[in-house]
Amino acid sequence: MNSKAKLNLTLAVIIIEILITFFLQGLYLMLAWQWIVVPIFKVSQLSYWGATGLNFMYALMFKNHSKFDGNCNTDLNKELKELVNVTIVMAIEAVLVGMLWLVSLGI
């Protein structure tokens, strides 16, 4: 595989990882808001897109975005391993959120 193909694959993996994480965090925030904040403080529910936007604003304001170390060489195997790890963690989180949802329904 030539270097251009590796770079394209690495960029695709990074973009997919960022998008999946971004949209799942919006879902988690929406569910947490509905399960915790609404019953306690009697405020209105937060929609999925509202939660995703709120998560995006939080990420822009408070997260550290200076991860670039000046090295443009990326290791594809390392990126793929990180993607697999993130995918496994997100799958476990999705199962736990599903279980919490069932518990909240009283099932």
C-alpha positions, 0 to 999 in steps of 0.5 A: 500500500503506498503512502497516499493510500495509507494517508487516506485510510488514516484520515478516513479512520480518524474522521469516522472515529470523531463522528461516531464519538461526537454523535454518541456523546450527544445521545448520552447527554440527552439520556442523562438529561432526561433521566436526571435533570428533568425529574430533579429540577423540573425543567424541559427535556433536551432534544438529541440535536440540542444535546449534541449542540451543547456537547459541541459547544462544551468541546469547543470551549473547554477541551484541550485541542493541542495534541499536534506534536509536529510529527506528520508520520502516522502509524496506521496500525496504531490508529486502527488499534485505537479505533478498535479500542474506542469501538469496544468502549462505545459498544460497552457504553451502549449496552450499559445505556440500554440497560439503564433505559430498561431499568428506568422503564421498570422492566 
